[in-house]
Amino acid sequence: QVQLVESGGGLVQPGGSLRLSCAASGSIFSIYTMGWYRQAPGKQRELVASITSGSVTNYADSVKGRFTISRGNTNTTMYLQMNSLKPKDTAVYYCHRAQGSVSYWGQGTQVTVSS
């Protein structure tokens, strides 16, 4: 089992920045993919960005150039730097980790972009 804990969400004005963090614990594999998903009210959960254990990254078109995903020096931490935030970025952001054939999800952290 793997436990994922997100932090760093909150309320920010349009144009502002936030940094999300995800910490993984438990049965950690060295080969994995981690990612951030988000779900806005009334919408499906969507991929925001992902990063592999080999540091290959992937971004949704809607966040390219504004968001940066990264991982820590261990296999257990991941970050999402979000700049130039827009009201449409408002959602619950979920940390995800896939290792082997198993997916794990965090509880989510709310990001609200509003003036």
N, C-alpha and C positions, 0 to 999 in steps of 0.2 A: 504494500500500500504506500501511496505517496500523498502527503498533505501539502496543499498550496495555500499560502496566505498573502493576500494583496494588501497594499497600503498606498497612500498618497493621493487618493481622490479628494474631491472637494468642490467648492464653488469658485469660479474664476470668471473674470470679465472677458468679453470677446477681445481677441488679440493677445491674451495672456498665455501663461505657460503652467504646466503641471508635470510632475515626474511621478510615474507609477512604479512601484516595486513589487516583485513577487518572490517569495522565499519558499523553496521546496524542502521538505524533510521526509524521512522515511526510507523506503527502499529505492535508492537513487542509482540509476544506470548511467554509464558514461556516454552512451549513445542515445540521443533523444532529440525531439523537437519541442520547443516551447513557443508559445504565442499568446497574443492578446486578442480577445474577441470582445465585441460590444453588442449590447442589445438595447435599443431605444423602445419606449412604450409603443405597443402596437406593431412592432416590427420584428423580423426574424433576427436571430443572432448572426453576426457577420464577423469574418476575420478582419482584423485591423493590421496585424503584422506578425511575422513569425521568424524564428531564428533556430538554426540547427546546432548540434554540438560542434559542427565544423564551421560555425559562424556564417553560414549562408543565410541571407535575409530575404524576406519577401514582404511587400507592402500592398495594401489596398490602394487603388488609384486615388481614392478620395483623401488619403493622408500623405501621399508621397511628397517629399520636400518639406513637410511640416513635422512629422513624427520620426523618431529614431528609436529603434529597438536595439538593445545591447544585453550582454550577459556579464556576470561577474567572473572573477578568476576561478571560481569553483564551478561545479556543475549544478549549483543549487539556487542561483539568483538570476533574475532577469529584470530589466528595466524598460520603461517606455517614456522617453522624453517627448512631451507634446508641446509644440510651439504654435503660435498663431492660431489659437483655438477659436472655433466658430460655434455658434449656437447649435448647429447640426451635429456637432461632436458630442452633445449631451446624451449620455447613456450610462448603463451599468457596464463596467469593464471587467472582464473575466480573464483570469490567468488560466492557461491550459498547458498541459504537458503530456506528450505522447512518448512512451517508451515501450519497446516491444509492440504488442498488439493492444495495449491498454492505454486508455485516455483518462486523465485526471483533470478535475476542474476546481478552481477556487470558488469562494463564496461570492465574489464580486465586490467592486468598489464603485460608488456613484461619482460620476463626473458631471457637473452642471456648468454650462457656459451661458452666462446671462448677465445683463447689465442691471 
